[in-house]
Amino acid sequence: MSRQLWRDLAVMMGIFLLLIALLIPAIHRSRTAARMSSAKNNLKQIGLALHNYHDTFGCFPPGGVIRENGTAMHGWMTFIMPFLDASPYYNMLNFNYPWDSPENNRVFEVKYPVYQIPGRDMGLTSGGYELTYYMGNPNLLSRNRSVTLREINTGSSHNWFAGEAAGNFQPWGYPFNWRPLGTKLCDGPDSFGLLSWDGTHLLLVDGSVHYFSTETAPEILQALADAPPIATHAQTAVPERTFVIGDYEWERIDLQSDPQGEYQYIVKVLRSPAGMPLKMSVCSRYIVRPGDEPEYKGKGAVFLFLAHIGPQTEIASTLKETSLKEETTPKQWAANMNLLKSIQQQLPQTDAQ
């Protein structure tokens, strides 16, 4: 091969590498812009849901409902679900139980797109719960307190509802999803904003969403943070709790039952990043056969809770009153009990949180 040909190839290769070097930042900027647009649209949907809630009930939802004994029941992100096209999941909730009870696991282990930011999938909590990457204004969304538009006397365009959290993410079903705005963005995990975006989007009370950069004057953020009505310290207090987040996964294992029966049965097992089981529940799903109509609470599409199996649970006595007992032969029942006990023996002595 001639020397001239080698030179031509080297020039072409150099041009090719230069084009790649020019394209990569453009692709990165395009992806970032798309993610920012999605995050902004999520906040707009949240704002619309908050106002639809207000139109229905005459006030905005409480940030969280906390009983006198300290039991945390449910939070504002749960209360606006019917206004976010999430009624099937909302109808599956048992509001007599707290958000983190086994009876409600099947809802809060679901990834809810409107509470997510593309490209920020951090995994699940060690309790198996999906996260939110947004946090609310503690002056408007706090414990056992519902604010009305009339109380926001500085004007709806001069107060904020929610924004993109910088870190210390929490489950979207957690009843304490609020934090103070502060006077500086991207200032540690307890602040608002993404370093890669150099700022954050904030949902204002009037429903508009605005981008605030890290160069935003502290006085502007302070004015938003101090906009009345101001909640008391007792209303905005949150537990000192940090959720462990990682590659936790839910595994679904089929249980044996009558193939002609009305239900399908599974055991759902939460596994740690190392593959060890952390908690488990037995669930059922109605089998929709030709000509059947799916019923209330997503029947036929969603597995419904039957029983939680803890490290000390008497499995046979717990499940003997359920339809699983009726729809299994003695051989199938024995096989199911052996499977459940083998998993139970590996559970930690305290349930995952």
Disulfide bonds with the S-S distance in Angstrom:
none
